[in-house]
């Protein structure tokens, strides 16, 4: 019997010692909803459309020139980031699992560790059918979507509950202030006439309505759900996400051959072992070896003698950016902001003077000045010096003359660079925003930008050279538009 099955058997022997009462999540609903939102976001990031977009971005000029042409390396980066995010969600699920009544859920941390080590294959072979169903093993895509949509409803309700409870706190604070004012300034309390209802303050009416709203949302959200119910849903989603990661990235990252992904089955044992490996979303293919036990669709983990013992452990080091990269230098956010501001300046300069009113022209000039100053503050000192030096060379070479006919040429050159540099910068800002979410934003379930799509692993020298070319081009464009060298200097 496999290690995982032994763990489950040991847990079942102790079920009698566990309290039969199942406590509700309560105030921890917000932490549970954040973990659910992370799992949903990861699941959405791995659907076919998002994987196709990832493949397209990895082959884009910005990524291949600045980061790497090695598709296998980029795939390892994406896989490592997804597994890291999944580990964070699993840590939260494990904390809730310890509060569950179900022994299977209480041992989640060990099950997840065994899953990453490949032990899930032994469980599939030796485990009980009922336990396999608990994992969502054998479910089709419709069933998986049903779990995900249920989780989305819980996350949305819990997010609304969080906002309404904040409003309730504000109303209660207002009520306390009003009561303090009444106690300080009110005179003798008049005798209430029989049959006359005392007037109710508007704040008290709002407070009553708000409390009813909060009470209703508590019933609809994770607040009133048991730990077992919440963890059970997250358990299924987590295994589905990990399994999907293996389908998409397994051939080139985890070292396991992958079975076909045609029947849209989740974690089903294969009976036919002699077919070539294919899948719709992953970028690479590899033939499956004979005599290998494989899983369908979401978890193509194959256990053979040559497989890695712990394939996921080697992924952690992949996310460590080298010092010669933009992310390793701590400049990814600053460089992305400079690029986006350069796009904004180019847009402003391109539409100036095209039938705009005088007031609109002044507003655009003011916006350009603000963007230029902000961009200047974002630039490192070394980059400022490089831009000034190149501008000086350009000005001496041209003899200080201006030629409006050349402005369009500079505009086209800048636009060509920003066409491949801009998308990477925008993805970098979105990536940073998604990972620095404030508390009220942590319930978002949209797909995530992955690190290969950003400037994080881009070569610093190449990135700086491209940015300098854009900034010099902007200044030259202004010179040749007969605006004078003072129009856009750095």
DRENTORRO-575457 format. One record per residue (C-alpha): residue number from 0; x, y, z. Coordinates in nm, 4 decimals. Each point is the difference from the previous one (the first is absolute). Last residue first. Layout:
% DRENTORRO-575457
nudren:px:py:pz
NUM:X:Y:Z;
...
END
This chain:
% DRENTORRO-575457
nudren:px:py:pz
489:1.6365:6.5114:-1.9765;
488:-0.1194:0.2551:-0.2543;
487:-0.3345:0.0323:-0.1710;
486:-0.0864:0.3421:-0.1370;
485:0.3314:0.1725:0.0732;
484:0.1572:-0.1274:-0.3180;
483:-0.2316:0.2093:-0.2116;
482:-0.3613:-0.0600:-0.0973;
481:0.0851:-0.0181:-0.3683;
480:-0.1650:-0.3424:-0.0396;
479:0.3517:-0.1305:-0.0559;
478:0.0943:0.0828:0.3546;
477:-0.3115:-0.1673:0.1406;
476:0.0730:-0.3224:-0.1854;
475:0.3587:0.0188:0.1210;
474:-0.1162:0.0110:0.3612;
473:-0.2331:-0.2957:-0.0427;
472:0.2700:-0.1953:-0.1826;
471:0.2460:0.0537:0.2833;
470:-0.2567:-0.1371:0.2445;
469:-0.0810:-0.3020:-0.2166;
468:0.3649:-0.0822:-0.0671;
467:0.0746:0.0283:0.3726;
466:-0.2801:-0.2467:0.0777;
465:0.1337:-0.2529:-0.2521;
464:0.3545:0.0276:0.1350;
463:-0.1230:-0.0366:0.3584;
462:-0.1860:-0.3182:-0.0887;
461:0.2989:-0.1498:-0.1813;
460:0.2316:0.0763:0.2916;
459:-0.2430:-0.1326:0.2613;
458:-0.0676:-0.3332:-0.1683;
457:-0.3629:-0.0825:0.0680;
456:-0.0879:-0.2367:0.2855;
455:-0.2433:0.2366:0.1739;
454:-0.1010:0.1887:-0.3143;
453:-0.3318:-0.1839:-0.0214;
452:-0.1681:-0.2740:-0.2054;
451:0.2328:-0.2671:0.1422;
450:-0.1306:0.0967:0.3494;
449:-0.3605:-0.0981:-0.0534;
448:-0.2951:0.2364:-0.0312;
447:-0.2907:-0.1372:0.1955;
446:-0.3508:-0.1057:-0.0976;
445:-0.2856:0.1778:0.1831;
444:-0.1132:-0.1159:0.3446;
443:0.0228:0.3215:0.2017;
442:-0.0585:-0.0480:0.3740;
441:0.3309:0.1595:0.1052;
440:-0.1118:0.3472:-0.0973;
439:-0.1426:0.1076:0.3384;
438:0.3232:-0.0900:0.1766;
437:0.2239:0.1871:-0.2376;
436:0.1538:-0.1872:-0.2884;
435:0.3758:0.0024:-0.0392;
434:0.0270:-0.3177:-0.2060;
433:-0.2663:0.0900:-0.2545;
432:0.1336:0.3535:-0.0279;
431:0.3523:-0.1200:-0.0777;
430:-0.1245:-0.2324:-0.2731;
429:-0.2153:0.2813:-0.1424;
428:0.2988:0.2346:-0.0082;
427:0.2163:-0.2656:-0.1643;
426:-0.2718:-0.0856:-0.2520;
425:-0.0119:0.3655:-0.1018;
424:0.3781:0.0085:-0.0416;
423:0.0043:-0.3188:-0.2090;
422:-0.2753:0.1412:-0.2215;
421:0.1924:0.3280:-0.0482;
420:0.3345:-0.1420:-0.1158;
419:-0.1306:-0.1742:-0.3122;
418:-0.1997:0.2861:-0.1544;
417:0.2068:0.2492:0.1999;
416:0.2974:-0.0624:-0.2282;
415:-0.2011:0.0439:-0.3211;
414:-0.1766:0.3071:0.1391;
413:0.3342:0.1646:0.0732;
412:0.1241:-0.0632:-0.3545;
411:-0.3276:0.1181:-0.1528;
410:0.0096:0.3207:0.2050;
409:0.3617:0.0582:-0.0961;
408:-0.0917:-0.0267:-0.3666;
407:-0.2983:0.2285:0.0452;
406:0.2214:0.2668:0.1529;
405:0.2365:-0.0083:-0.2971;
404:-0.2152:0.2293:-0.2167;
403:-0.0032:0.2621:0.2767;
402:0.3714:0.0604:-0.0394;
401:0.1876:0.1703:0.2800;
400:0.3624:0.1059:-0.0030;
399:0.2315:-0.0129:0.3011;
398:0.2914:-0.1237:-0.2071;
397:-0.1601:-0.3393:-0.0592;
396:0.2992:-0.1856:0.1384;
395:0.0358:0.2373:0.2934;
394:-0.3666:-0.0490:0.0981;
393:0.0187:-0.3765:-0.0338;
392:0.3168:-0.0218:0.2052;
391:-0.1498:0.2197:0.2710;
390:-0.3167:-0.2080:0.0058;
389:0.2086:-0.3157:0.0374;
388:0.1865:0.1483:0.2967;
387:-0.3182:0.1259:0.1663;
386:-0.1666:-0.3408:-0.0344;
385:0.3032:-0.1787:0.1439;
384:0.0179:0.2382:0.2951;
383:-0.3668:-0.0501:0.0825;
382:0.0441:-0.3777:-0.0270;
381:0.2818:0.0045:0.2544;
380:-0.2030:0.2087:0.2429;
379:-0.2898:-0.2456:-0.0023;
378:-0.3156:0.1175:-0.1812;
377:-0.3231:0.0200:0.1999;
376:0.0450:0.3688:0.0846;
375:0.0373:0.0824:-0.3700;
374:-0.3156:-0.1948:-0.0809;
373:-0.1977:0.1981:0.2560;
372:0.1374:0.3254:-0.1398;
371:-0.0827:-0.1021:-0.3561;
370:-0.3511:-0.1153:0.0949;
369:-0.0707:0.3303:0.1778;
368:0.1355:0.2028:-0.2927;
367:-0.2022:-0.2047:-0.2486;
366:-0.3172:0.0501:0.2040;
365:0.0644:0.3765:0.0069;
364:0.0571:0.0077:-0.3741;
363:-0.3178:-0.1996:-0.0493;
362:-0.2000:0.2393:0.2170;
361:0.1447:0.2998:-0.1852;
360:-0.0916:-0.1526:-0.3346;
359:-0.3511:-0.0730:0.1248;
358:-0.0397:0.3623:0.1055;
357:0.1206:0.1194:-0.3413;
356:-0.2444:-0.2247:-0.1806;
355:0.1204:-0.3119:-0.1799;
354:-0.0065:-0.0290:-0.3760;
353:0.2958:-0.2348:-0.0150;
352:0.2559:0.2170:0.1822;
351:0.0992:-0.2616:0.2538;
350:-0.1209:-0.3523:-0.0782;
349:0.3394:-0.1664:-0.0478;
348:0.1675:0.1827:0.2880;
347:-0.2609:-0.1271:0.2449;
346:0.0203:-0.3576:-0.1291;
345:0.3795:0.0009:0.0110;
344:-0.0100:0.1355:0.3530;
343:-0.2360:-0.2766:0.1124;
342:0.2171:-0.2673:-0.1567;
341:0.3024:0.1498:0.1775;
340:-0.1975:-0.0128:0.3253;
339:-0.0614:-0.3721:-0.0568;
338:0.3709:-0.0589:-0.0644;
337:0.1066:0.1944:0.3092;
336:-0.2501:-0.1923:0.2157;
335:0.1319:-0.3339:-0.1281;
334:0.3546:0.1104:0.0786;
333:-0.0926:0.0993:0.3536;
332:-0.1973:-0.3197:0.0718;
331:0.2720:-0.2308:-0.1327;
330:0.2905:0.1826:0.1652;
329:0.0839:-0.2227:0.2979;
328:0.3318:-0.1056:-0.1535;
327:-0.1054:-0.3665:-0.0076;
326:-0.3229:0.1097:-0.1648;
325:0.1803:0.1796:-0.2809;
324:0.2446:-0.2853:-0.0487;
323:0.3777:0.0154:0.0483;
322:-0.0322:-0.0908:0.3693;
321:-0.1635:-0.3352:-0.0872;
320:-0.3678:-0.0577:0.0782;
319:-0.0827:-0.2781:0.2475;
318:-0.3234:-0.1532:-0.1311;
317:0.1762:-0.3106:-0.1339;
316:0.1257:-0.0848:0.3485;
315:-0.3460:-0.1121:0.1107;
314:-0.0528:-0.2344:-0.2954;
313:0.2345:-0.2740:0.1215;
312:-0.2423:-0.0997:0.2772;
311:-0.2795:-0.0729:-0.2446;
310:0.1589:-0.3114:-0.1525;
309:0.0330:-0.1894:0.3288;
308:0.1151:-0.3530:-0.0805;
307:0.0610:0.0683:-0.3685;
306:-0.1219:-0.2659:-0.2351;
305:0.2386:-0.2631:-0.1399;
304:-0.1583:-0.2968:0.1719;
303:-0.3489:0.0935:-0.1090;
302:-0.2767:0.2017:0.1592;
301:-0.1774:0.2188:-0.2494;
300:-0.1729:0.3167:0.1146;
299:-0.2371:0.1243:-0.2687;
298:-0.2185:0.1867:0.2454;
297:-0.2783:0.2074:-0.1574;
296:-0.0607:-0.1922:-0.3174;
295:0.0273:-0.3734:0.0638;
294:0.2327:-0.1824:0.2342;
293:0.2811:-0.2357:-0.0948;
292:0.1431:-0.3354:0.1024;
291:0.3027:-0.0697:-0.2173;
290:0.0717:-0.3290:-0.1777;
289:0.0738:0.1690:-0.3299;
288:0.1425:0.3503:-0.0002;
287:-0.2142:0.2927:-0.1064;
286:0.1248:0.1969:-0.2966;
285:0.0770:0.3643:0.0654;
284:-0.1808:0.3147:-0.1023;
283:0.0606:0.3667:0.0700;
282:-0.2076:0.3163:0.0254;
281:-0.2693:-0.1235:0.2334;
280:-0.3615:0.0890:-0.0673;
279:-0.1410:-0.2692:-0.2248;
278:0.1812:-0.3063:0.1219;
277:0.1923:-0.2773:-0.1618;
276:0.1920:-0.3039:0.1170;
275:0.0352:-0.2847:-0.2467;
274:-0.2013:-0.3163:0.0687;
273:0.1142:-0.3317:0.1481;
272:-0.1178:0.0210:0.3602;
271:-0.3697:-0.0773:-0.0439;
270:-0.1650:-0.0401:0.3402;
269:0.0472:0.3508:0.1262;
268:-0.1138:0.0998:0.3446;
267:-0.2234:0.3054:0.0151;
266:0.1168:0.3198:0.1686;
265:-0.2404:0.2407:-0.1701;
264:-0.1563:-0.0957:-0.3296;
263:-0.0225:0.2437:-0.2898;
262:0.0123:-0.2800:-0.2580;
261:0.2856:0.1442:-0.2081;
260:0.2855:0.0675:0.2361;
259:0.2304:-0.2767:-0.1144;
258:0.2538:-0.1441:0.2373;
257:0.3084:0.1812:0.1250;
256:0.3548:-0.1248:0.0476;
255:0.1511:0.1031:0.3360;
254:0.3097:0.2160:0.0446;
253:-0.1778:0.2670:0.2016;
252:0.0797:0.2881:-0.2282;
251:0.0006:-0.0912:-0.3686;
250:-0.2664:-0.2690:-0.0232;
249:-0.1918:0.1037:0.3138;
248:-0.0773:0.3633:-0.0807;
247:-0.3595:0.0033:-0.1218;
246:-0.1170:-0.3343:0.1338;
245:0.1917:0.0295:0.3267;
244:-0.1373:0.3462:0.0649;
243:-0.3502:-0.1404:-0.0568;
242:0.0585:-0.2594:0.2691;
241:0.1146:0.2628:0.2439;
240:-0.3101:0.2045:-0.0775;
239:-0.2319:-0.3004:0.0371;
238:0.1668:-0.0986:0.3263;
237:-0.0508:0.3498:0.1354;
236:-0.3591:0.0225:-0.1185;
235:-0.0964:-0.3265:0.1679;
234:0.1594:0.0976:0.3303;
233:-0.1454:0.3506:-0.0205;
232:-0.3515:-0.1429:-0.0211;
231:0.0600:-0.2458:0.2851;
230:0.1665:0.2727:0.2053;
229:-0.3099:0.2202:-0.0095;
228:-0.2430:-0.2827:0.0758;
227:0.2085:-0.1481:0.2795;
226:0.0660:0.3387:0.1574;
225:-0.3740:0.0485:0.0275;
224:-0.1777:0.2771:-0.1857;
223:-0.1580:0.2970:0.1798;
222:0.2734:0.2533:-0.0754;
221:0.0685:-0.1533:-0.3420;
220:-0.2691:0.2214:-0.1490;
219:-0.3767:-0.0204:-0.0426;
218:-0.0942:-0.0139:0.3693;
217:0.2494:0.2712:0.0899;
216:-0.1358:0.2048:-0.2883;
215:-0.3500:-0.0061:0.1503;
214:0.1246:0.1097:0.3429;
213:0.2051:0.2791:-0.1570;
212:-0.3058:0.1295:-0.1873;
211:-0.2132:-0.0152:0.3134;
210:0.2664:0.1897:0.1918;
209:0.0111:0.2634:-0.2727;
208:-0.3753:0.0562:0.0134;
207:0.0089:0.0510:0.3773;
206:0.2981:0.2312:-0.0273;
205:-0.1633:0.2061:-0.2712;
204:-0.3049:0.0460:0.2210;
203:0.2214:0.0865:0.2963;
202:0.1873:0.2546:-0.2090;
201:-0.3309:0.1554:-0.1057;
200:-0.0873:0.0616:0.3689;
199:-0.3206:-0.1636:0.1130;
198:-0.2806:0.2089:0.1451;
197:-0.1690:-0.1473:0.3064;
196:-0.3230:-0.1909:-0.0640;
195:-0.3025:0.1653:0.1609;
194:-0.2526:-0.2297:0.1652;
193:0.0455:0.1508:0.3456;
192:0.1851:0.3317:0.0039;
191:0.3701:-0.0238:0.0781;
190:0.1097:0.2057:0.2978;
189:0.2745:0.2390:-0.1007;
188:0.3656:-0.0920:0.0619;
187:0.1603:0.2840:0.1920;
186:0.2513:0.1936:-0.2075;
185:0.2148:-0.1307:-0.2826;
184:0.3485:0.1340:-0.0648;
183:0.2505:-0.2534:0.1300;
182:-0.2125:-0.3160:-0.0110;
181:-0.1407:0.0869:-0.3415;
180:0.3469:0.0705:-0.1374;
179:0.1259:-0.3354:0.1282;
178:-0.2980:-0.1754:-0.1607;
177:0.0743:0.1677:-0.3329;
176:0.3652:-0.1052:0.0143;
175:-0.0985:-0.3589:0.0793;
174:-0.2449:-0.0057:-0.2905;
173:0.2671:0.1281:-0.2380;
172:0.2374:-0.2761:0.1150;
171:-0.2756:-0.2558:-0.0572;
170:-0.0526:0.1398:-0.3491;
169:0.3722:-0.0250:-0.0790;
168:0.0172:-0.3573:0.1300;
167:-0.3009:-0.0921:-0.2114;
166:0.1669:0.1436:-0.3099;
165:0.3041:-0.2176:0.0690;
164:-0.2310:-0.2964:0.0510;
163:-0.1606:0.0765:-0.3356;
162:0.3357:-0.0071:-0.1802;
161:0.1072:-0.3299:0.1596;
160:-0.3414:-0.1533:-0.0636;
159:0.0206:0.0996:-0.3654;
158:0.3334:-0.1820:-0.0269;
157:-0.1477:-0.2993:0.1814;
156:-0.2897:-0.0118:-0.2467;
155:0.2364:0.0222:-0.2981;
154:0.2306:-0.2677:0.1428;
153:-0.2917:-0.2330:0.0730;
152:-0.1424:0.0497:-0.3482;
151:0.3417:-0.0604:-0.1551;
150:0.0362:-0.3201:0.2019;
149:-0.3292:-0.1251:-0.1377;
148:0.1149:0.0938:-0.3494;
147:0.3211:-0.1974:0.0505;
146:-0.1765:-0.3079:0.1292;
145:-0.2429:0.0028:-0.2964;
144:0.2850:0.0616:-0.2409;
143:0.1637:-0.3179:0.1280;
142:-0.3205:-0.1962:-0.0517;
141:-0.0366:0.1303:-0.3536;
140:0.3626:-0.0864:-0.0743;
139:-0.0460:-0.3635:0.0899;
138:0.0620:-0.1536:0.3404;
137:0.2111:-0.3158:0.0196;
136:0.1807:0.1091:0.3124;
135:-0.1828:0.2772:0.1812;
134:0.2133:-0.0634:0.3067;
133:-0.3021:-0.1211:0.1933;
132:-0.0760:-0.2303:-0.2918;
131:0.3370:-0.1667:0.0494;
130:-0.0808:-0.0415:0.3675;
129:-0.3233:-0.1819:-0.0838;
128:0.1802:-0.2224:-0.2510;
127:0.2426:-0.1132:0.2693;
126:0.3702:0.0548:-0.0522;
125:0.2496:-0.2524:-0.1403;
124:0.0596:0.1088:-0.3611;
123:-0.1072:0.3593:0.0321;
122:0.1863:0.0267:0.3281;
121:0.3152:-0.1357:-0.1567;
120:-0.0255:0.2616:-0.2739;
119:-0.0569:0.2699:0.2589;
118:0.3426:-0.0851:0.1347;
117:0.1685:0.2090:-0.2695;
116:0.2009:0.2168:0.2400;
115:-0.2333:0.2933:-0.0597;
114:-0.3000:-0.2131:0.0966;
113:0.1794:-0.1373:0.3055;
112:0.0552:0.3536:0.1277;
111:-0.3642:0.0777:-0.0724;
110:-0.1203:-0.3074:0.1866;
109:0.2204:0.0796:0.2977;
108:-0.1353:0.3550:0.0226;
107:-0.3566:-0.1238:-0.0477;
106:-0.0008:-0.2297:0.3012;
105:-0.2906:0.1752:0.1685;
104:-0.1927:-0.0247:-0.3259;
103:0.0100:-0.3793:-0.0027;
102:-0.0778:-0.0127:0.3704;
101:-0.3281:0.1911:-0.0533;
100:-0.0702:0.2216:0.2995;
99:0.1868:0.2976:-0.1427;
98:0.2054:0.2512:0.1997;
97:0.3363:-0.1381:-0.1149;
96:-0.1217:0.0374:-0.3590;
95:-0.0325:0.3748:0.0409;
94:0.3733:0.0349:0.0491;
93:0.0619:-0.2499:-0.2823;
92:-0.2163:0.2043:-0.2374;
91:0.2090:0.3088:0.0753;
90:0.3252:-0.1863:-0.0682;
89:-0.1526:-0.1446:-0.3179;
88:-0.0743:0.3500:-0.1307;
87:0.3609:0.1018:0.0502;
86:0.1198:-0.3240:-0.1596;
85:-0.2228:0.0698:-0.3003;
84:0.1649:0.3379:-0.0459;
83:0.3418:-0.1681:0.0043;
82:-0.1214:-0.2689:-0.2416;
81:-0.1238:0.2698:-0.2374;
80:0.3269:0.1919:0.0239;
79:0.2095:-0.3094:-0.0644;
78:-0.2140:-0.0960:-0.2991;
77:0.0332:0.3424:-0.1586;
76:0.3759:0.0060:0.0520;
75:0.0371:-0.3568:-0.1250;
74:-0.1960:0.0958:-0.3104;
73:0.2325:0.2925:-0.0623;
72:0.3015:-0.2299:0.0271;
71:-0.1572:-0.2516:-0.2403;
70:-0.0770:0.2798:-0.2462;
69:0.3642:0.1055:-0.0178;
68:-0.0179:0.3234:-0.1985;
67:0.0681:0.1928:0.3180;
66:-0.0749:0.3164:0.1950;
65:0.0466:0.3226:-0.1983;
64:-0.0063:-0.1227:-0.3604;
63:-0.2339:-0.2996:0.0347;
62:-0.2314:0.1776:0.2430;
61:-0.0377:0.3254:-0.1919;
60:-0.0109:-0.1642:-0.3415;
59:-0.2890:-0.2256:0.0957;
58:0.0518:-0.3760:0.0242;
57:-0.0648:-0.0131:0.3745;
56:-0.3004:0.2263:-0.0528;
55:-0.1583:-0.2393:-0.2489;
54:0.0521:-0.3014:0.2265;
53:-0.1482:0.1906:0.2934;
52:-0.2998:0.1009:-0.2100;
51:-0.0520:-0.3643:-0.0966;
50:0.0187:-0.0941:0.3672;
49:-0.2573:0.2681:0.0822;
48:-0.2407:-0.1218:-0.2684;
47:0.0378:-0.3658:0.0977;
46:-0.0668:0.0488:0.3695;
45:0.2953:0.0189:0.2356;
44:-0.0366:0.3571:0.1240;
43:-0.3645:-0.0711:0.0849;
42:0.1063:-0.2784:0.2373;
41:0.2651:0.2226:0.1562;
40:-0.2562:0.2760:0.0541;
39:-0.2450:-0.2479:0.1496;
38:0.2672:-0.1268:0.2378;
37:0.0972:0.3526:0.1071;
36:-0.3656:0.0933:0.0487;
35:-0.0515:-0.3051:0.2212;
34:0.2984:0.0963:0.2157;
33:-0.1330:0.3559:0.0302;
32:-0.3459:-0.1352:0.0842;
31:0.1483:-0.2115:0.2801;
30:0.1811:0.3015:0.1430;
29:-0.3225:0.1996:-0.0138;
28:-0.2057:-0.2810:0.1519;
27:0.2337:-0.0133:0.3008;
26:-0.2564:0.2081:0.1922;
25:-0.2452:-0.2900:-0.0055;
24:0.1243:-0.3254:-0.1544;
23:-0.2705:-0.2146:0.1547;
22:0.0637:-0.2695:0.2589;
21:-0.0828:-0.3646:-0.0769;
20:-0.1074:-0.1914:0.3062;
19:0.1027:-0.3640:-0.0167;
18:0.3090:0.0641:0.2072;
17:0.2825:-0.2225:-0.1161;
16:0.1049:-0.3005:0.2077;
15:-0.2197:-0.2359:-0.1994;
14:0.1722:0.0987:-0.3217;
13:0.3315:-0.1333:0.1269;
12:0.0012:-0.3235:-0.1967;
11:-0.0950:0.1973:-0.3108;
10:0.3165:0.2082:0.0203;
9:0.2218:-0.3060:0.0072;
8:-0.1742:-0.1423:-0.3065;
7:0.0474:0.3292:-0.1818;
6:0.3709:0.0066:0.0816;
5:0.0372:-0.3584:-0.1160;
4:-0.1724:0.0908:-0.3275;
3:0.2443:0.2856:-0.0516;
2:0.3009:-0.2217:0.0558;
1:-0.1175:-0.2504:-0.2551;
0:-0.1278:-0.3491:0.0828;
END
